[in-house]
Every structure is written in structure tokens, then in C-alpha cells.
Amino acid sequence: GAVVSQHPSWVICKSGTSVKIECRSLDFQATTMFWYRQFPKQSLMLMATSNEGSKATYEQGVEKDKFLINHASLTLSTLTVTSAHPEDSSFYICSARASGKVSYNEQFFGPGTRLTVL
Amino acid sequence: QKEVEQDPGPLSVPEGAIVSLNCTYSNSAFQYFMWYRQYSRKGPELLMYTYSSGNKEDGRFTAQVDKSSKYISLFIRDSQPSDSATYLCAMSAPPGGYNKLIFGAGTRLAVHP
């Protein structure tokens, strides 16, 4: 149980275009989903927290107009990188916390999406 | 100073060795401590979780938390080549800040036959 999928797993796009990444919880409902970015040989940096049906909370330094997050249902959150530039190239990972699991911060991670902007 | 410090390695050990991975932290509010394993180009998977201080054992893995020293450890006994991965420590504070996991940089471990 507790499987999180991401699609696509790898995307290459041209500078200036937008890219949408999907994150799905396959066998549980996730009231909260998280989006992380990971640069090579670096740790995961939280970009934003999204709660189903409400606006995402962005971390300091993350541009909300550039990284659009939508959490329209209990099993799906999307991250859209708008007007992507080469510096946005990174590994984007989502995670989901199951409804009711708030005793500690157990998050189930997706396999990640590698974005390369040419 | 980063909130969580972790030596990125790489750490190379022979098969069967005992591996010790460590993190230090500066925020005394952290109460939940986790270790994740991440294989190359994959998402992290939770290995161990510990609340507050103490030890926790699960098979070949032992997690230790020393809150007085702000120091956590993960020990891997009888290490196997399949243990080769990046190990990330993560921690969070109680509700109020519990949403946010703060990760260490990750230690790359290579176990060679």
C-alpha cells in the first residue's frame, strides 16, 4: 500500500514552454501533498505544500507564479512549471501524506520527474 | 549554518561491514526523526522513524537519537551491495511545524562485494 506515482518520469522541453507534472496517490487518499526539488548531489528542498481544495503554501524563495500547484482531488496534485528556463532543470519529487496520519509526518514519495530544459 | 548537517560521503565499505551514518541538527524543536533511502533517480523510501530520543531496531537497521547532543545515527549491520544508495536523514517539529520535513544532504553509500 501507500504508493505514489508521478508522470512523466522524464521530460525534456524547450526554454519558454510550460510543463505539467502529475502526482497521484494510488491506493490512499492524500489531504496533503508536498513538492520537492532536488539538484544533483543535493538534498530535497521543499517547494510547496498543497492541501486538497485550497491554495498551496509556498516556501520562501519559490515563485508561486512560476510553479503553479493544483490539488483538485484527494488523489491528484499537479505542478506546472511555467515559462521554463534551463535553471529550472532539476529532479522534482512529490510526496503525499495519508488522511488521518498526522501523528508524525509520514510522507510517501513518488519516483520523481526529471526535467531538462534546453 | 544549515538546520541539518549530513556528510555527503561517498562512503565505500566492503560487504558485511557495519555502516554508521550520522546527522547533526541545530533546531531543538525537532521531535520526529526519520531515515530515508534513495536509489539513483528514484524517490526516497522511509527506512526508520523515531520519536524523540532513544533507539529503534528493525532487522539490520538501528536508528539512534541523542537529543542532548542533537545527533542522530543509522547503523546498518551486515551491509549488502543492495544497500548501496543515498541515505537521507529528515526531521520535523511537532504540530505547528510538523508539515515540513527538513532533510540532510544525504550520504552516498557504496557496498562492494
Interface residues (C-beta under 8 A of the other chain):
Chain A: V4 Q6 T32 F34 K41 Q42 S43 L44 M45 L46 T49 F91 I93 S95 V102 Y104 N105 E106 Q107 F108 F109 G110 P111 G112 R114
Chain B: Q6 P8 Y32 M34 Y36 R41 K42 G43 P44 E45 L46 Y49 Y51 L88 S92 P95 Y98 N99 K100 L101 F103 G104 A105 G106 R108
